[in-house]
Amino acid sequence: MGGPKVIDEYSVGMANVKIVRYSNSTYQYLVEEMVSKDVEEMISRNIDVILNSIPYNSDVDELTISKVVSEVLNIRNDDVVKFIYSLRKELKYKKFQVLIDDPFIEDITVAGVGPVWVRHSKILSVDPEVDYIPTNIVLIDSEEVLKYVNLFAEKSNKIITKSSPILDANLPDIDGGHRVHLVLPEVSLGRPEITIRKKRGYNVLSVKSLIDDEVLPSSVAEYLNVLIKSRGSIIVVGPPGSGKTTLLRALLYEFIPPSWKVVIIEDTPEIDPLPKSNWVRYIVPTPSATSNHLDQLTLSKAALRASVSKYIVIGETRGAEAQVLVQAMNMGLGGLTTFHGGNVREAIVRLTGPPINLSSFHICMFWSFVTINFVFTDKSVRRAVVSVDEPIYDNETDNIILNNIYSFGDEVSFDELVRKSIRLRNVGSLLQRQLNHVGQD
């Protein structure tokens, strides 16, 4: 690699982080711990005493760690902060702790021996084609990789074994609730895999911040607000990493009142119900040998039998649960979901083919397809809503006609979107009532 250029530098706890760019246009994430070896060695010498002082099954939170530092290690001077940081790192996620704590890291991955890789939001904002960048945190051998595979499984209160060599789980809420994917070497050709998808809190990104970041125009946000208030169903389409769930969360948290009865259904928890809201969340449980497997389809049916009266949200539609969304729309409910695809036509082909098999008429029960993707501009490559399309059913030909009301780069007002929208035109007097509230919500 050529001479590095530091393009960003900041602190995470007691660690200094640098993002460097090399002359061959590659990047690296560098961690420099600011705690002396003496502190780490003292904790290592006393680790058995420390562990015995912590009650079994208690949360290892900041208060517990602070108490151990002062009462067990008898540290009461200016080094208290350093000891708390180092002990937390030792009791929690060791080499991975700074990566888990770093708010700019979106994903963490390991594929066998070697460096830990990360997806970093600051790099993605200027050069999203880079995807993952290596760190200077290195797992030196297969034994160490497996140690961390088992550590993450244990922290998730799960077990990974040769008979069940793939594990999808979540870290405890106290540690962020991040999604963890673990694979043993028996499956991954000798290279144990660790992937951590960082979870963002419900209040991290607002619709306004997405507008400010030019992810979508304010007029499109107003249009989507009216659709949601009218209980219209929306599919957010995009490739992996494009920001589908981020956009869905922003729409959900800002445009759906906490008093509405909402059910959120996910494979793994990424969308938290609003605090003090009337929302509930169903999570697909990890299957076991002694229980029947519950999938998203089963949970979606259960949601319709419950008292949900306004919205059903499916974190990611992949199969037959799309049929339940259609059933929900037949009952007058609204629906929000995400779907993997490069564009709206690709999404429709997959939705109408196996294993989903929706008819053209069913597709057109969705009010809008919102496609988000990476876009190339003069300044950079970034995420943005690239199109908003209404699927309209042609009864004579049994075909889907896409009514495009927005494409990336259009300078269009909210009133123009309303005029172009067949859906909102058909809402009639209800639309007028919703328009009166848009400015108030």
Protein Blocks (a to p, Z undefined) as FASTA:
>chain_A
ZZdddfbdcdehjaccdddddfkopacdddddfbdfklmmmmmmmmmmmmmmpcghiacd
fklmmmmmmmmnopabfklmmmmmmmmmmmmnmmmmmmmmmmkbmbdcdehjdddddddf
klmmmommnopaddfbdcfbfklmmmmmmmmmmmnopacdfklmcccddddfknoopacd
dddfklngopacddddddddfklpcfklmmmnomacfklmmmmmmmmmnopacdddddeh
ilpmmmmmmmmmmmmcfkbccddddfbdcbdcdehiabdcdddddddfkbccddfklmmm
mmmmmmcfkbccdfbacblmlmmmmmmmmnopacddddddfbfklmmmmmmmcfklpafk
lmmmpfbdcdddddddfkbccdddfbdcdddddfklopacdddfbdehiacdfklmmmmp
mklmmnmmmmmmmmmmmmmZZ
